[in-house]
């Protein structure tokens, strides 16, 4: 399955980290859908993969893919890949649905699937990575998870970097970098523009052609008072062709790049 990452909108809930609910308590109710046979579940997962990877990806098509992924995951409870694939697709909905209740539901279900993936394979990067992103979206839509969510994300992403910093085109480095950029600095939280810049430079070093890495590098450069370098990073985003398998996301990156460039152009 082609991996991808929606634009992470952590800013709103991380500006003022608040709340005391624990992500560890996130559960989802039992689903009463008819159980598939193992063979049916494998075929359903293949159908979900095909639907999820259709381009350009859309919220509507991913909703349908998620339905199939979750059907497969309910039957293939001991299948690591089935669990993290469901978590990945749910992360897309958690970040891109327009209704907050649907985003919340998707993030919670994604957390549960990713948690199961980690249980099945403690040395697999996918479970930690998609867990962290779903936690981030849950906290974005429900700020009562704020403080706990930051810690959960930091721990999971640290493990993901240890396992495979290159996963999802340097995703663990990229998301950790954004986390450092968009959280308050100590003692309130873990924020550090300097650390964020270091991690995002590393992401660009590993994948120097990937536009999303430059988008967040530009933000880090801006936060470190390097406006000219930030503009150059944004130029790479705006001039980039749509990334293969990520047409929907490429449009989002360009839109975010234009917003940040407008800020940089202000006198």
C-alpha positions in Angstrom: 0.0 0.0 0.0 1.3 3.4 -0.9 1.8 5.3 2.4 0.8 9.0 2.7 0.3 11.6 5.3 -2.4 14.3 5.4 -1.4 17.8 6.4 -1.1 17.7 10.2 -3.1 20.6 11.7 -1.7 20.4 15.3 -1.5 24.1 15.8 -4.9 24.8 17.3 -4.8 22.4 20.1 -1.1 22.6 20.8 -0.9 26.4 21.1 -2.3 26.0 24.6 -1.9 22.3 25.7 -4.7 21.5 28.0 -6.8 18.7 29.3 -6.1 15.5 31.3 -7.9 12.7 29.6 -5.8 9.6 28.8 -5.4 8.1 25.3 -4.9 4.8 27.1 -8.6 4.7 27.9 -9.7 5.1 24.3 -11.9 2.1 23.3 -14.5 1.4 20.6 -17.7 -0.5 21.1 -18.2 -4.0 19.6 -19.2 -4.1 15.9 -22.1 -6.4 15.2 -21.3 -6.8 11.5 -21.3 -10.3 10.1 -17.9 -11.9 10.5 -16.0 -12.9 7.3 -14.2 -16.1 6.7 -10.4 -15.8 6.5 -10.5 -16.1 2.8 -13.2 -13.5 2.5 -11.3 -11.1 4.8 -8.1 -11.4 2.7 -10.1 -10.7 -0.5 -11.8 -7.7 1.2 -8.5 -6.3 2.3 -7.2 -6.5 -1.3 -10.3 -4.7 -2.5 -9.7 -2.0 0.2 -6.1 -1.5 -0.9 -7.2 -1.0 -4.5 -9.8 1.5 -3.5 -7.6 3.4 -1.2 -4.9 3.7 -3.7 -7.1 5.1 -6.5 -6.0 8.6 -7.5 -6.9 11.3 -6.9 -7.8 10.1 -3.4 -10.9 11.6 -1.9 -12.7 11.5 1.5 -15.6 9.6 -0.1 -13.5 6.9 -1.6 -11.5 6.5 1.6 -14.7 6.1 3.6 -15.5 3.1 1.4 -12.0 1.8 1.7 -12.1 2.1 5.5 -15.3 0.2 5.7 -13.6 -2.7 3.9 -10.3 -2.4 5.9 -12.2 -2.6 9.2 -14.3 -5.6 8.0 -11.0 -7.4 7.2 -9.3 -6.3 10.4 -12.2 -7.6 12.6 -11.7 -11.0 11.2 -7.9 -10.9 10.8 -7.4 -9.9 14.5 -3.9 -11.5 14.5 -2.8 -10.1 11.2 -0.4 -7.2 11.8 -0.7 -5.8 8.3 -4.5 -5.8 8.4 -4.4 -3.8 11.6 -2.0 -1.1 10.6 -3.6 -0.7 7.2 -6.9 0.1 8.8 -5.2 2.5 11.2 -3.6 4.3 8.2 -6.8 4.7 6.3 -8.6 5.9 9.4 -5.9 8.5 10.0 -6.8 10.0 6.6 -10.4 10.3 7.6 -9.4 11.7 11.0 -7.5 14.4 9.3 -9.8 15.2 6.4 -13.5 14.7 7.4 -15.3 18.0 7.8 -17.5 17.0 10.7 -15.8 16.9 14.1 -17.8 13.8 15.3 -16.7 11.8 12.3 -13.1 12.9 12.8 -13.2 11.9 16.4 -14.7 8.5 15.6 -12.1 7.8 12.9 -9.2 8.8 15.2 -10.4 6.6 18.1 -10.9 3.6 15.8 -7.5 4.3 14.3 -5.9 4.3 17.7 -7.4 1.0 18.6 -6.2 -0.6 15.3 -2.7 0.8 15.7 -2.5 -0.3 19.3 -3.4 -3.8 18.2 -0.7 -3.7 15.5 1.9 -2.7 18.1 0.8 -5.6 20.3 1.2 -8.0 17.4 4.6 -6.7 16.3 6.4 -4.5 18.9 9.2 -4.0 16.4 7.1 -2.8 13.5 7.3 0.9 12.7 3.8 1.1 11.2 2.0 0.5 14.5 3.8 3.3 16.3 3.6 5.7 13.4 -0.1 5.5 12.7 -0.8 5.4 16.4 1.0 8.7 16.9 -0.9 10.4 14.0 -4.3 9.2 15.1 -3.6 10.4 18.6 -2.7 13.8 17.2 -6.0 14.0 15.3 -8.0 13.0 18.3 -6.3 15.7 20.4 -6.9 18.2 17.5 -10.7 17.5 17.7 -10.9 17.0 21.4 -8.5 19.2 23.4 -9.2 17.3 26.7 -6.5 14.9 25.6 -3.9 17.6 25.1 -1.2 17.0 27.7 -1.5 13.2 27.5 -1.6 13.2 23.7 1.7 15.1 23.4 3.5 12.5 25.6 1.9 9.6 23.7 2.9 11.0 20.4 6.5 11.8 21.5 7.0 8.3 22.9 5.5 6.5 19.8 7.4 8.7 17.3 10.7 8.2 19.2 10.2 4.4 18.8 9.2 4.8 15.1 12.4 6.8 14.5 14.5 4.0 16.1 12.8 1.4 14.0 12.8 3.1 10.6 13.3 6.9 10.3 12.8 6.6 6.5 9.3 5.2 6.8 6.6 7.2 4.9 9.3 9.3 3.3 10.9 10.3 6.7 7.4 10.5 8.3 8.6 9.8 11.9 11.2 12.6 11.6 8.7 14.9 9.9 5.9 14.5 12.4 8.2 14.8 15.4 9.7 17.9 13.9 6.2 19.4 13.6 5.4 18.4 17.2 8.4 20.3 18.4 7.4 23.3 16.3 3.8 23.5 17.5 3.9 22.7 21.1 4.7 25.3 23.8 8.2 25.4 25.1 9.2 24.0 28.5 8.1 24.0 31.2 4.6 24.0 29.6 5.4 21.3 27.1 8.2 20.0 24.8 8.3 22.6 22.2 11.7 23.5 20.6 12.0 25.3 17.3 15.7 24.3 17.2 15.0 20.6 17.6 12.2 20.8 15.1 14.5 22.4 12.5 17.1 19.7 13.1 14.7 16.9 12.5 13.2 18.5 9.4 16.6 19.1 7.9 17.2 15.4 8.4 14.0 14.5 6.7 14.9 16.6 3.7 18.4 15.1 3.7 16.9 11.6 3.4 14.3 12.5 0.8 15.4 15.7 -1.0 12.7 15.5 -3.6 9.6 15.1 -1.4 7.6 18.3 -1.2 6.0 17.8 2.2 9.3 17.7 3.9 10.1 21.1 2.4 6.7 22.5 3.6 7.5 21.8 7.2 11.1 22.7 6.8 9.9 26.1 5.7 7.8 26.4 8.8 10.8 25.5 11.0 13.0 28.0 9.2 10.4 30.7 9.7 10.2 29.8 13.4 14.0 30.1 13.6 14.0 33.6 11.9 15.4 32.4 8.6 12.9 33.9 6.3 15.0 33.8 3.1 15.7 30.1 3.5 12.0 29.5 4.3 11.0 31.1 1.1 13.4 28.9 -0.9 11.9 25.8 0.7 8.4 27.0 -0.1 9.5 27.5 -3.7 10.4 23.8 -3.9 6.9 22.9 -2.7 5.1 25.3 -5.1 7.1 24.2 -8.1 6.9 20.5 -7.4 4.8 18.2 -9.6 2.1 16.2 -7.8 3.8 13.4 -5.9 2.9 9.9 -7.2 0.1 8.4 -5.3 -0.5 11.6 -3.4 -2.4 13.9 -5.7 -4.9 15.0 -3.1 -2.2 15.6 -0.5 0.0 17.5 -3.1 -2.8 20.1 -3.5 -3.0 20.5 0.3 0.7 21.1 0.5 0.6 23.8 -2.1 -2.3 25.5 -0.4 -0.4 25.5 2.9 2.7 26.7 1.2 0.9 29.7 -0.3 -0.5 30.6 3.2 3.0 30.5 4.7 4.5 32.5 1.9 1.9 35.2 2.3 2.9 35.5 6.0 6.6 35.8 5.0 5.8 38.4 2.4 4.1 40.7 4.9 6.2 43.8 5.6 
